[in-house]
Amino acid sequence: MTPAPIAVALDAPDLETAAHWASLVTPHVSTVKVGLELYLRYGPEVIASVRGASGVQVFLDLKLHDIPNTVAGAAKAVARLKPAILTVHAAGGPTMIRAAVDALPGTQVAAVTVLTSLSEADLERIGVAGPPDDAVRRLAALAVGAGAQALVCSPREVATVRAEVGPDITLITPGVRPAGSESQDQARVATPERAFADGADLLVIGRPITGSADPGATAARIAAELRRALASADRGA
Ligand SMILES: O=c1ccn([C@@H]2O[C@H](COP(=O)(O)O)[C@@H](O)[C@H]2O)c(=O)[nH]1
């Protein structure tokens, strides 16, 4: 069975746990995601540990945000790890995004538009007035114009972003919560089925899977539900 287009966020306190979660979920999902917690604790060795024998796609979610020269250097520093996806913040600006894209030709550079943990009120506090959709759409257009091949947005904005950037850009949505799950620190959430129906290509799901009693079984169940939804929408997975 083709793995479902889900990236499981391996936000684990130690390498053994992350590698164990990766081995449980990789039969069911296309991608595992390494974020700041694991990478800052263990560095590059974490990538081989979670990739394991399965050779699953690794999404390196470092959310780089610095001056262009520094981001280019950081991107080159991770090139040998061959991540399928690397994140940068769209708010770093077009020159910074272009620097990352040019430094990593074999990797999809994904620009994070507006963090899914931020509500409209949070955005107003940091000087971004108006509905999150407006800022997300603006940053998405800027990032694609600078060469980003992928974008990170919440499932609430994915339809708007798809309409803005067209069919060729990979849309990645964290803030995904199966029906009945807690939002936790995520502010802009939707179900996996909603995210896909609205045009997402890759769903990031962490704690609803890794915090469950059986991460392998939970990943299998969410993947199966998604395949059913995709089949009825004729999008295939
Ligand atoms: O806007 C963003 C960008 C990245 N993330 C990351 O995704 C996962 C979500 O984990 P959950 O446990 O499903 O909430 C996490 O690693 C974040 O760093 C995001 O949530 N929002």
The ligand as an SDF file (V2000), in Angstrom:
LIG
                    3D

 21 22  0  0  0  0  0  0  0  0999 V2000
    3.5200   26.7520   11.3620 O   0  0  0  0  0  0  0  0  0  0  0  0
    4.0320   25.7070   11.8020 C   0  0  0  0  0  0  0  0  0  0  0  0
    5.2400   25.2160   11.3430 C   0  0  0  0  0  0  0  0  0  0  0  0
    5.7310   24.0470   11.8680 C   0  0  0  0  0  0  0  0  0  0  0  0
    5.0650   23.3740   12.8200 N   0  0  0  0  0  0  0  0  0  0  0  0
    5.6390   22.1050   13.3380 C   0  0  0  0  0  0  0  0  0  0  0  0
    4.7460   21.0320   13.0480 O   0  0  0  0  0  0  0  0  0  0  0  0
    4.6640   20.1350   14.1290 C   0  0  0  0  0  0  0  0  0  0  0  0
    3.2380   20.0590   14.6200 C   0  0  0  0  0  0  0  0  0  0  0  0
    3.1680   19.1380   15.6770 O   0  0  0  0  0  0  0  0  0  0  0  0
    1.7850   18.7990   16.4210 P   0  0  0  0  0  0  0  0  0  0  0  0
    2.2360   17.9620   17.5810 O   0  0  0  0  0  0  0  0  0  0  0  0
    0.9220   18.0610   15.4430 O   0  0  0  0  0  0  0  0  0  0  0  0
    1.1710   20.0810   16.8670 O   0  0  0  0  0  0  0  0  0  0  0  0
    5.6610   20.6250   15.1850 C   0  0  0  0  0  0  0  0  0  0  0  0
    6.8640   19.9050   15.0040 O   0  0  0  0  0  0  0  0  0  0  0  0
    5.8800   22.0890   14.8360 C   0  0  0  0  0  0  0  0  0  0  0  0
    7.2050   22.5160   15.1250 O   0  0  0  0  0  0  0  0  0  0  0  0
    3.8770   23.8450   13.2680 C   0  0  0  0  0  0  0  0  0  0  0  0
    3.2190   23.2540   14.1570 O   0  0  0  0  0  0  0  0  0  0  0  0
    3.3790   25.0050   12.7380 N   0  0  0  0  0  0  0  0  0  0  0  0
  1  2  2  0
  2  3  1  0
  2 21  1  0
  3  4  2  0
  4  5  1  0
  5  6  1  0
  5 19  1  0
  6  7  1  0
  6 17  1  0
  7  8  1  0
  8  9  1  0
  8 15  1  0
  9 10  1  0
 10 11  1  0
 11 12  2  0
 11 13  1  0
 11 14  1  0
 15 16  1  0
 15 17  1  0
 17 18  1  0
 19 20  2  0
 19 21  1  0
M  END
$$$$
